[in-house]
Amino acid sequence: CVDGISLTVNRVKGAEFELNIVPHTLLETTMGDFRAGRRVNLEVDIIARYLERLLLGERAAQPGGVTETLLAEHGFIKS
């Protein structure tokens, strides 16, 4: 979630992530007012955190985290 708005992350690269935001979301939320550099509150799905720990074990807390390559290697996405 970004400022309480539930969204789907399309891509993660390092410490950055990418979202597709549909016009309806822009109209029905405050997201249309966002500008570059604005501070936002980020929330992560607890299942995603457990999945990261399951896949990475002790490495979960290290930089790099869950990547597209890791998810593909474990059959969660097609590369």
trRosetta pair geometry for C-beta under 8 A, 3 or more apart (Angstrom, degrees):
i j d omega theta_ij theta_ji phi_ij phi_ji
1 4 5.6 4 169 -126 128 15
1 5 6.0 147 -160 62 79 35
1 6 5.2 -39 -97 -88 88 53
1 7 7.0 126 -118 16 36 77
1 41 7.8 -7 109 107 95 88
1 42 7.2 153 80 -158 58 41
1 43 4.0 6 48 49 102 111
2 5 5.4 -29 66 58 74 96
2 7 5.9 -2 9 12 104 130
2 19 7.6 -79 -15 -41 142 165
2 31 7.4 75 94 -103 118 110
2 40 5.2 5 -170 158 88 143
2 41 7.4 141 -163 75 40 55
2 42 6.1 -12 -104 -103 64 68
3 30 6.7 -81 121 70 142 118
3 31 7.6 169 59 -80 124 77
3 40 4.9 -84 -43 -154 97 97
3 41 5.4 106 -91 42 50 86
4 41 7.2 35 -30 75 71 119
4 43 7.7 57 -86 3 40 132
5 25 7.0 101 -177 -168 128 109
5 29 5.0 62 -107 -157 131 156
5 30 7.6 -143 -50 45 129 78
5 31 5.8 -28 -5 -53 177 118
7 19 5.1 8 156 -143 137 134
7 21 6.9 -37 -127 -94 129 84
7 25 7.5 77 -97 -155 97 157
8 19 7.1 135 77 -137 50 84
8 20 7.6 -15 73 46 95 86
9 12 6.2 30 158 -56 131 93
9 17 4.9 -48 -143 -176 117 127
9 18 7.1 99 -166 64 71 49
9 19 6.2 -63 -112 -85 48 78
10 17 8.0 132 47 174 60 81
10 18 5.0 -63 66 99 99 93
10 19 6.2 144 4 -116 98 26
10 20 5.6 71 -44 -13 141 93
11 17 6.8 164 88 -157 52 57
11 18 4.1 10 53 41 97 119
11 68 7.1 -17 -141 -60 74 128
12 16 7.3 161 -156 90 52 50
12 17 4.9 -20 -103 -105 72 85
12 18 7.6 -146 -68 16 34 77
12 65 7.8 -75 147 93 143 118
12 66 7.1 54 74 94 155 81
12 67 6.7 -136 92 -124 107 50
12 68 7.0 170 53 -40 82 83
13 16 5.4 -15 68 67 81 97
13 17 7.7 160 23 -90 61 38
13 18 7.6 35 6 -18 100 106
21 25 5.1 -115 -170 79 84 133
21 26 6.0 94 141 -54 115 92
21 31 6.3 -146 -158 143 146 146
22 25 5.1 99 60 3 74 102
22 26 7.5 -141 100 -4 41 88
23 26 5.5 -56 -151 36 39 113
23 27 6.3 32 155 -16 71 108
24 27 5.8 -61 -149 40 31 108
24 28 5.9 4 164 0 69 118
25 28 6.3 -69 -132 49 24 94
25 29 5.6 -13 179 15 66 122
25 31 6.0 -2 141 47 93 145
26 29 7.1 -70 -122 51 14 87
26 31 5.6 -98 -111 89 54 101
26 32 4.1 92 -178 -76 82 96
27 32 6.6 61 -76 -46 31 142
29 32 7.2 139 79 -5 67 82
30 33 5.3 -48 -179 33 74 115
30 34 7.4 98 128 -44 76 82
31 34 5.4 -24 -162 -9 51 119
34 38 5.4 -135 -155 43 76 151
34 40 7.4 2 -125 -71 123 126
35 38 5.3 110 60 -37 65 113
44 48 5.6 -107 173 70 97 127
44 49 6.1 99 120 -50 122 100
45 48 4.4 92 72 -3 93 105
45 49 7.4 -164 97 -6 54 80
46 49 5.5 -49 -156 32 42 114
46 50 6.6 40 149 -16 69 102
47 50 5.7 -54 -150 39 36 110
47 51 6.1 41 150 -23 67 106
48 51 5.5 -52 -145 36 32 115
48 52 6.4 38 153 -23 63 102
48 66 7.6 -124 -177 26 90 157
49 52 5.7 -50 -151 31 31 113
49 53 6.7 28 152 -14 63 104
50 53 5.7 -55 -150 38 35 109
50 54 6.1 38 151 -23 67 107
51 54 5.5 -53 -145 36 31 114
51 55 6.2 21 160 -11 66 110
51 66 7.1 37 111 -92 99 151
52 55 6.2 -63 -145 42 26 103
52 56 5.7 -15 172 17 66 119
52 60 4.9 110 138 -140 95 110
52 65 6.2 -29 -144 -163 129 88
52 66 4.8 -103 -107 -41 92 116
53 56 6.6 -72 -124 56 21 85
53 57 7.0 66 -178 -99 57 18
53 60 4.7 -19 -97 -67 56 166
54 57 8.0 4 -178 -61 13 55
55 60 7.8 113 68 -87 73 98
55 66 6.6 78 68 -106 142 98
55 70 6.1 98 154 162 137 116
55 71 7.9 -36 -125 -87 165 54
55 74 5.7 -89 -124 -41 114 165
56 59 4.3 -110 177 77 99 91
56 60 4.1 138 84 -70 122 69
56 62 7.9 -148 170 38 133 95
56 65 7.3 -86 -48 -148 163 40
56 66 7.1 -118 -34 -73 124 72
56 70 7.4 -4 -71 -161 95 149
57 60 6.6 -172 77 -22 22 96
58 61 7.4 -47 177 23 52 98
59 62 4.9 -53 -164 27 64 122
59 64 7.6 -34 164 69 107 120
60 65 7.1 45 -160 -124 54 67
62 65 7.8 -171 82 -57 57 52
64 67 6.6 -49 173 -39 79 116
66 70 5.6 -129 -151 77 57 136
66 71 6.4 61 179 -52 100 96
67 70 4.7 101 51 6 76 101
67 71 7.1 -141 94 -2 42 86
68 71 5.8 -57 -149 39 32 110
68 72 6.2 31 154 -19 67 108
68 77 6.7 -66 -155 72 76 143
68 79 7.0 117 149 -110 99 91
69 72 5.8 -57 -147 38 29 110
69 73 6.2 33 154 -23 65 106
69 79 7.1 44 -112 -103 52 136
70 73 5.6 -52 -146 32 30 114
70 74 6.6 8 160 -1 63 110
71 74 6.2 -71 -150 48 29 98
71 76 4.1 -79 -170 66 88 118
71 77 4.7 37 126 16 116 105
72 75 7.7 51 -173 -68 31 20
72 76 7.3 -88 -68 54 27 73
72 77 5.3 -58 -79 77 70 83
72 78 6.7 61 -126 -163 96 13
72 79 3.8 41 -137 -49 155 107
